[in-house]
Amino acid sequence: MPQALTLAEARAFLRVSDASEDALLTLLIDAAEARVAGAAGVALTAVSPAPLRLSVLILAAHAYEHRDAGEPSLALVEPWLTPYRKARL
């Protein structure tokens, strides 16, 4: 899956300066992107709207910082996602 965010963007957002956690960050970006794309009903790209990209960053950051707490809730980013959700029939 193409990433809506680069690893460099995620590292900067999280203030991770070394590459020792790159594999984990990449996994978290992929997982967060899949959740945001699924919740919003759209495919994400590097030119997706900022609120959707920020949602990916927030979910990835929460998962990174709270690794032992379980899966982050979409409630963390719901205000960012709502305008982009496709109408469900």
QUIKARA-V451710 format. One record per backbone hydrogen bond with DSSP energy under -0.5 kcal/mol. CO is the residue of the C=O (numbers start at 1). NH is the residue of the N-H. If there is no record, write none. Layout:
# QUIKARA-V451710
{{CO;NH} {CO;NH}}
This chain:
# QUIKARA-V451710
{{6;10} {7;11} {8;12} {9;13} {10;14} {11;15} {11;16} {15;17} {18;21} {19;22} {21;25} {22;26} {23;27} {24;28} {25;29} {26;30} {27;31} {28;32} {29;33} {30;34} {31;35} {32;36} {33;37} {34;38} {35;39} {36;40} {37;41} {37;42} {40;86} {45;48} {49;52} {49;53} {50;54} {51;55} {52;56} {53;57} {54;58} {55;59} {56;60} {57;61} {58;62} {59;63} {60;64} {61;65} {62;66} {64;67} {66;69} {67;70} {73;76} {74;77} {74;78} {77;80} {77;81} {78;82} {81;84} {81;85} {82;85} {87;89}}
